[in-house]
Amino acid sequence: MTKPPELAPAGAAGEPDPALKAALAAAASRVETALDTLLLPPEGPEAPLFEAMRYATLGGGKRLRAFLVLESAALFKVNATCAARVAAAVEMLHAYSLVHDDLPAMDDDDLRRGRPSTHRAFDEATAILAGDALQTRAFEILAEPDTHSDAQARAELVLALAHAAGGRGMVGGQMIDMATEGQRLSEAEIGRLQALKTGRLIQFSAEAGAILGRAPHAQRQALAWYGRDVGAAFQIADDLLDALGTTEETGKTAGKDEAAGKATLVAVLGPERARAQALLLAEQAASHLEMFGEAAGNLRALARFVVARRS
């Protein structure tokens, strides 16, 4: 077996290397356009709902999940419009999770992406409904014929996203996260919590391109494994930023994990060992992309960047 290409180094001060930076910006622009098109403009008596949906989704965020969808789809030469629709659907579902996560009944955070959380910009009831509507809109988009001409591909996208987002995925991870506040969990227990809450949706995003491209099982599995490890590295980096970063850098309230007694690998391992674990996961993620050669260069660079980023 040949040695997989080395990860591209991250830029200075947590910036991505120039090629990755350009690719991330292009992906963000594409998905922003798709989101603007796919989210209904506010009108009628339900206008505040659509205003809140657009507020929660447009104009911010790293668009990491969208980037994974677009890059994995490009490996199989998937139609760009179809890939952008799936990327937008993932971002809508992610936005819904953040809206609900910020609610007083959950993490009670007033700041998201450097501006007031949706329940602060509107009200709690509108935020709940906006999250509900964003989730259902995401699945509606995946099921529409414009997303893929093959009904089987659309069904696989819906099923895979449902698995990633539901009780054995993101929502289940959020339940564990809330239920274990103030408890001391083992490294394995924290790993499972974070795999469910954060990792499964990132894994789906990396795998989605293979579903769209009707790729062989081995290629789909490789991208799923890549997404799994990138998701784990991303969450450790997020926990490090919460512990060591500032509110200005992250765009959300820093230090909340420790204050709330959240179980994180940073708390269990300490910052240095946690960062080393994240770097190891990033290297492992890149190793899964060997079969794709240089075509997966941006995905390898992203694995390094998710650990080095400062926001």
C-alpha positions in Angstrom: 0.0 0.0 0.0 1.4 3.4 -0.9 1.8 6.1 1.6 -1.1 8.5 1.6 -0.3 12.1 0.6 0.6 14.3 3.6 -1.9 16.8 5.0 -1.4 20.3 3.7 -0.2 22.6 6.4 -2.6 25.1 7.8 -1.8 28.8 7.3 -0.6 31.2 9.9 -2.8 32.0 12.9 -5.2 29.3 12.1 -5.9 30.4 8.5 -6.4 27.7 5.8 -3.7 27.5 3.1 -4.5 29.7 0.1 -5.9 27.0 -2.1 -8.2 25.7 0.6 -9.2 29.3 1.6 -10.3 29.9 -2.0 -12.2 26.7 -2.2 -14.0 27.3 1.1 -15.0 30.8 0.0 -16.3 29.5 -3.3 -18.3 26.8 -1.6 -19.8 29.3 0.9 -20.8 31.5 -1.9 -22.5 28.7 -3.8 -24.4 27.4 -0.9 -25.4 30.9 0.2 -27.0 31.4 -3.3 -28.7 28.0 -3.0 -30.0 28.8 0.4 -31.4 32.2 -0.7 -33.2 30.5 -3.5 -34.5 27.5 -1.5 -35.7 29.4 1.5 -39.0 31.1 0.9 -39.2 34.9 1.1 -41.2 36.3 4.0 -44.8 37.0 3.0 -48.3 36.5 4.4 -49.2 36.1 8.1 -46.5 33.4 8.5 -43.8 35.9 7.4 -42.1 36.1 10.8 -41.4 32.3 10.6 -39.7 32.7 7.2 -37.8 35.7 8.4 -36.5 33.7 11.4 -35.6 30.8 9.1 -33.5 33.0 6.9 -32.0 34.8 9.8 -30.8 31.6 11.3 -29.4 30.2 8.1 -28.1 32.9 5.8 -25.1 35.2 6.1 -22.8 33.3 8.4 -21.2 30.1 9.6 -18.2 28.1 8.4 -20.2 26.1 5.9 -18.0 23.2 6.7 -20.7 20.6 6.1 -21.7 22.2 2.8 -18.1 22.2 1.7 -17.8 18.5 2.5 -20.9 17.8 0.4 -19.6 19.8 -2.6 -16.1 18.4 -2.4 -17.2 14.8 -2.1 -19.7 15.3 -4.9 -17.0 16.7 -7.2 -15.0 13.5 -6.8 -17.8 11.8 -8.8 -18.5 14.7 -11.2 -22.0 15.2 -9.8 -24.0 18.0 -11.3 -23.1 21.2 -9.4 -26.7 22.3 -8.9 -27.7 19.0 -7.5 -24.8 19.0 -5.1 -25.6 22.6 -4.0 -29.1 21.6 -3.1 -27.9 18.8 -0.9 -25.3 21.1 0.7 -28.1 23.7 1.4 -30.3 21.0 2.9 -27.5 20.0 5.3 -26.9 23.6 6.3 -30.6 24.1 7.0 -30.7 21.0 9.2 -27.5 22.2 11.0 -29.1 25.7 11.4 -32.2 24.1 13.0 -30.0 22.3 15.5 -28.2 25.5 16.5 -31.4 27.4 16.9 -32.8 24.8 19.3 -29.4 24.3 21.0 -29.3 28.0 21.9 -32.8 27.9 23.5 -33.1 28.6 27.3 -34.4 25.0 27.8 -31.1 23.7 26.4 -27.8 25.5 26.3 -29.3 29.0 26.9 -27.0 31.0 24.7 -27.7 34.6 23.6 -25.0 34.7 21.0 -24.5 32.8 17.8 -22.1 33.6 14.9 -21.4 37.0 16.5 -25.0 38.2 16.7 -28.0 37.5 18.8 -29.3 34.0 18.8 -32.6 33.4 16.9 -34.7 33.3 20.0 -33.2 36.7 21.1 -33.6 38.3 17.7 -37.3 37.1 17.5 -38.8 35.1 20.5 -38.6 31.6 21.8 -41.8 30.4 20.1 -40.7 31.7 16.7 -37.3 30.2 17.2 -38.7 26.7 17.9 -41.0 26.9 14.9 -38.2 28.2 12.7 -36.1 25.2 13.7 -38.9 22.8 13.0 -39.5 24.3 9.6 -35.8 24.3 8.7 -35.6 20.6 9.5 -38.6 19.6 7.4 -37.5 21.8 4.6 -34.2 20.0 4.5 -35.9 16.7 3.9 -38.3 18.2 1.4 -35.4 19.4 -0.7 -33.7 16.0 -0.6 -36.9 14.3 -1.7 -37.5 16.6 -4.7 -36.7 15.4 -8.2 -34.5 18.4 -8.9 -32.0 17.0 -6.3 -31.4 13.8 -8.3 -33.1 12.1 -11.2 -32.9 8.7 -9.5 -35.5 8.1 -6.8 -33.3 5.5 -5.2 -30.6 8.1 -4.7 -33.0 10.6 -3.2 -34.4 7.9 -0.8 -30.8 7.0 0.3 -30.1 10.7 1.0 -33.2 11.0 3.1 -32.5 7.8 5.0 -28.9 8.6 5.7 -29.7 12.1 6.9 -32.5 10.8 9.1 -30.1 8.4 10.7 -27.5 11.1 11.2 -29.9 13.6 12.7 -32.3 11.5 14.8 -32.3 9.7 18.1 -29.2 7.6 17.3 -27.4 10.6 15.9 -27.4 14.4 16.5 -30.6 14.5 18.7 -29.5 11.6 20.8 -26.1 13.2 21.3 -27.8 16.4 22.5 -29.9 14.4 25.0 -26.8 12.7 26.4 -25.0 16.1 26.5 -27.8 17.6 28.6 -28.3 14.6 30.8 -24.6 14.3 31.8 -23.9 17.9 32.7 -21.8 17.9 35.8 -20.9 14.3 35.5 -17.4 12.8 34.9 -17.5 10.7 31.8 -14.8 8.4 30.5 -12.9 9.2 27.3 -15.0 6.5 25.4 -18.3 7.9 26.7 -17.3 11.4 25.6 -16.2 10.1 22.2 -19.6 8.5 21.7 -21.5 11.6 22.8 -19.6 13.8 20.4 -19.8 11.3 17.6 -23.6 11.4 17.9 -24.1 15.1 18.5 -21.6 16.5 16.0 -19.9 13.7 14.1 -22.8 12.0 12.4 -23.9 15.0 10.5 -20.4 15.7 9.4 -20.0 12.1 8.4 -23.2 12.3 6.3 -21.9 15.5 4.6 -18.8 13.7 3.5 -20.7 10.6 2.4 -23.4 12.5 0.5 -21.3 13.1 -2.6 -20.9 9.3 -2.9 -24.6 8.8 -2.6 -25.2 11.5 -5.3 -22.6 9.9 -7.5 -23.9 6.4 -7.1 -20.4 5.4 -6.0 -19.3 1.9 -5.2 -19.5 0.8 -1.6 -15.8 1.0 -0.9 -15.6 4.7 -2.0 -18.7 5.6 0.0 -17.3 3.8 3.1 -14.0 5.6 2.7 -15.7 9.0 2.7 -17.9 8.0 5.6 -14.8 7.1 7.6 -13.1 10.3 6.6 -16.1 12.3 7.8 -16.3 10.4 11.1 -12.7 11.2 11.9 -12.9 14.8 10.7 -16.0 15.2 12.8 -14.2 14.0 15.9 -11.3 16.3 15.3 -13.6 19.2 14.7 -15.4 18.7 18.0 -12.1 18.5 20.0 -11.0 21.8 18.3 -14.4 23.3 19.2 -13.9 22.3 22.8 -10.4 23.8 22.8 -11.7 27.1 21.4 -14.4 27.2 24.1 -11.8 26.6 26.8 -9.0 28.8 25.4 -10.5 31.1 22.8 -12.4 34.4 23.2 -16.0 35.3 22.4 -14.6 37.7 19.7 -12.8 34.9 18.0 -15.5 32.2 18.1 -18.6 34.4 17.7 -20.3 32.6 20.6 -20.0 32.8 24.3 -16.6 31.4 25.3 -16.1 29.3 28.5 -19.7 28.0 28.6 -18.7 24.3 28.5 -16.7 24.5 31.8 -19.3 26.7 33.4 -22.1 24.3 32.5 -20.0 21.2 33.6 -20.0 19.8 30.1 -18.1 16.6 29.5 -15.3 17.2 26.9 -12.1 15.6 26.0 -10.3 18.8 26.9 -11.5 18.5 30.5 -10.5 14.8 30.7 -7.2 14.9 28.8 -6.1 18.5 29.2 -5.5 20.9 26.3 -2.2 19.5 25.0 -3.3 15.8 24.9 -6.6 16.8 23.4 -4.9 18.8 20.7 -2.6 15.8 20.0 -5.6 13.6 19.7 -7.3 16.0 17.3 -4.1 16.0 15.1 -4.0 12.2 15.1 -7.7 12.1 14.0 -7.0 14.6 11.2 -4.1 12.4 9.9 -6.3 9.3 10.2 -9.1 11.1 8.3 -6.7 11.9 5.4 -5.5 8.3 5.2 -9.0 7.2 4.2 -8.8 9.3 1.0 -5.9 7.4 -0.5 -8.0 5.8 -3.3 -9.0 9.3 -4.5 -5.5 10.5 -5.1 -4.9 14.3 -5.7 -8.5 14.9 -6.5 -9.2 14.8 -2.7 -6.5 17.4 -1.9 -9.0 20.0 -0.5 -10.5 17.3 1.7 -7.0 16.5 3.1 -6.3 20.2 3.7 -9.6 20.6 5.5 -8.7 17.8 7.9 -5.7 19.8 9.0 -7.5 23.1 9.1 -10.3 21.9 11.4 -7.7 21.4 14.1 -5.7 24.6 13.4 -8.7 27.0 13.1 -9.3 29.8 15.6 -13.0 30.3 15.1 
